[in-house]
Amino acid sequence: MSLRVVGAGVGRTGTTSLKLAVERLLDGRCYHMLEVFGRPQDLALWADAGDGGAPWARLFDGYVATVDWPGAAFWRELSDAYPDAVVLLSTREDAEAWWRSASRTIIPGMATNQSPEGERWRAMVVRPMLERFTPHWADHDAAVAAYERHNAEVRATIAADRLIDWQPGDGWEPLCERLGVPVPDEPFPHTNTTDEFRRGTGLDD
């Protein structure tokens, strides 16, 4: 099995909804940060990737797609490793909208888990992931600049006929057109909102 979709969009750009949508369209599994939480064996593989390794066959065995962190940090390597895959860049309407969501969800979430397992997760996944994005991920100006730079680099690098440039609200059609599959007769998934994230992670406790 080979990846058919390489997600280049960073977290808080509708990636959890995209995971469900891509799984529906391709009838297969889509790798997402949620997978890392349930697959502790993957921690060492992502650390290997951060050190320049290419553990893709082991990480994505049984998957047809990947979206969200940590895969988005390695979009260049993955787009080269899977040349027949489309590259899916998910973004928000602007960088400030992305920051408003990220600063209330994933950024405080990464800072609050001080358990030994949380430290191991940060060392093996978050560190290589965010060093590629920005080591100053909790700073507004640095994070917004990194977000804009990341998106611009994807658009400048990936050929237009391979790229899906998608925002929440675009729905099924851009995905279905590029993947060559019918548009489902059902609403596009909408999940993991800011409020849902904060309730689920205890940030509002």
C-alpha positions in Angstrom: 0.0 0.0 0.0 1.3 3.5 -0.9 0.3 6.9 0.3 -2.1 8.6 -2.1 -2.3 11.9 -0.1 0.5 13.7 1.6 -0.8 16.4 3.9 1.3 19.5 4.1 -1.0 21.6 6.1 0.0 22.3 9.8 -2.2 21.6 12.7 -5.4 23.7 13.3 -6.2 23.9 9.6 -9.1 21.4 9.7 -6.9 18.4 9.7 -9.0 16.2 11.9 -12.0 16.8 9.6 -9.7 16.1 6.7 -8.6 12.8 8.2 -12.2 11.7 8.3 -13.0 13.0 4.9 -10.0 11.4 3.2 -10.7 8.0 4.9 -14.2 8.2 3.6 -13.1 9.0 0.0 -10.2 6.5 -0.2 -11.7 3.8 2.0 -8.5 3.5 4.0 -6.7 4.8 7.0 -5.2 8.4 7.2 -2.3 9.0 9.6 -2.7 12.0 11.9 -1.2 13.2 15.2 -4.0 11.2 16.8 -2.3 8.1 15.6 0.9 8.9 17.5 -1.0 9.0 20.8 -2.3 5.4 20.1 1.0 4.1 18.6 3.8 4.7 21.1 6.1 2.5 18.9 6.0 5.3 16.4 7.8 7.8 18.7 11.2 6.4 17.9 10.4 6.4 14.2 9.5 10.1 14.2 12.7 10.8 16.1 14.6 8.9 13.4 12.9 11.0 10.8 13.9 14.2 12.7 17.5 13.0 12.6 17.4 12.5 8.8 16.1 9.0 8.6 13.3 7.8 6.3 11.2 5.4 8.2 8.2 5.9 5.9 7.4 2.4 5.0 7.1 1.4 8.7 5.2 4.5 9.8 2.7 4.4 7.0 2.2 0.6 6.6 -1.5 0.2 6.2 -2.3 3.9 5.5 -3.4 5.5 2.3 -2.8 9.1 3.5 -1.3 11.4 6.1 -2.5 14.8 7.3 -1.5 17.1 10.2 1.6 17.0 12.3 4.0 15.4 12.5 3.8 14.3 8.8 3.3 17.9 7.6 6.8 18.8 8.9 8.2 16.3 6.4 6.2 17.2 3.4 9.2 17.6 1.2 10.6 14.1 2.0 7.2 12.5 1.8 6.3 14.2 -1.5 9.5 12.8 -2.9 9.1 9.4 -1.4 5.5 9.1 -2.8 5.7 10.8 -6.2 2.2 9.6 -7.2 0.5 11.1 -4.2 -1.3 14.4 -4.3 -0.1 17.0 -1.8 -2.9 18.5 0.3 -2.1 21.9 1.7 -4.8 22.9 4.2 -4.8 26.5 5.5 -7.0 28.9 7.3 -8.4 32.2 5.8 -5.4 34.0 7.1 -2.4 33.6 9.5 -4.2 35.4 12.3 -7.1 33.0 12.2 -4.7 30.1 12.4 -2.9 31.7 15.4 -6.1 32.3 17.3 -6.9 28.7 17.0 -3.4 27.3 17.6 -2.7 29.6 20.6 -5.8 28.3 22.4 -5.3 24.6 21.6 -2.1 22.9 20.5 0.3 25.5 21.8 -0.9 25.4 25.5 -1.5 21.7 25.1 2.1 21.1 24.4 3.2 23.2 27.3 1.0 21.7 30.0 1.7 17.9 29.8 4.7 17.6 32.2 4.4 13.8 32.8 7.4 11.6 31.9 5.5 10.3 28.9 4.7 13.9 27.9 8.4 14.7 28.1 9.3 11.7 25.9 6.6 12.7 23.4 8.0 16.2 23.2 11.6 15.0 22.8 10.8 12.5 20.1 8.0 14.1 18.1 7.5 17.8 19.0 11.1 18.8 19.0 12.0 17.7 15.4 8.6 18.7 14.2 8.6 22.3 15.5 12.3 22.9 14.9 11.4 22.5 11.2 8.6 25.0 11.7 10.0 27.3 14.3 11.7 26.7 17.6 9.9 29.8 18.9 6.5 28.1 18.3 4.8 29.9 21.3 5.7 33.4 20.1 3.0 35.1 18.0 5.3 36.8 15.5 7.6 33.8 15.0 4.7 31.3 14.7 2.8 33.5 12.2 5.9 34.1 10.1 6.6 30.3 10.1 3.1 29.5 9.1 3.2 31.9 6.2 6.6 30.7 5.1 5.6 27.1 5.3 2.6 27.6 3.1 4.5 29.7 0.6 7.2 27.1 0.3 4.7 24.3 -0.4 2.9 26.3 -3.1 6.3 27.3 -4.7 7.6 23.7 -4.6 4.7 21.5 -5.6 3.5 21.5 -9.2 0.0 23.0 -9.6 -1.4 19.8 -11.1 -0.3 17.9 -8.0 -1.4 20.4 -5.3 -4.7 20.6 -3.5 -4.9 24.0 -1.9 -7.8 23.6 0.6 -9.5 25.6 3.4 -12.2 24.6 5.8 -15.4 25.5 4.0 -14.2 24.2 0.6 -15.9 20.9 1.3 -15.6 17.7 -0.7 -15.3 19.1 -4.3 -11.6 20.0 -4.5 -10.6 16.7 -2.9 -12.9 14.6 -5.1 -11.9 16.3 -8.3 -8.2 15.7 -7.8 -8.6 12.2 -6.4 -11.0 11.2 -9.1 -13.7 10.0 -6.8 -17.5 10.9 -6.6 -18.7 13.6 -4.2 -20.4 11.9 -1.3 -24.0 12.6 -0.7 -23.4 13.6 2.9 -22.1 16.7 4.8 -18.4 17.2 5.0 -17.1 16.2 8.5 -16.7 19.0 11.0 -14.9 18.0 14.2 -12.2 19.0 16.7 -13.3 22.7 17.0 -11.4 24.9 19.4 -14.0 24.4 22.1 -14.0 20.6 21.6 -10.2 20.5 21.7 -10.1 22.5 25.0 -12.8 20.4 26.6 -11.1 17.1 25.5 -7.7 18.1 26.7 -8.8 19.7 30.0 -7.6 23.2 29.1 -10.9 24.6 30.3 -10.7 22.8 33.6 
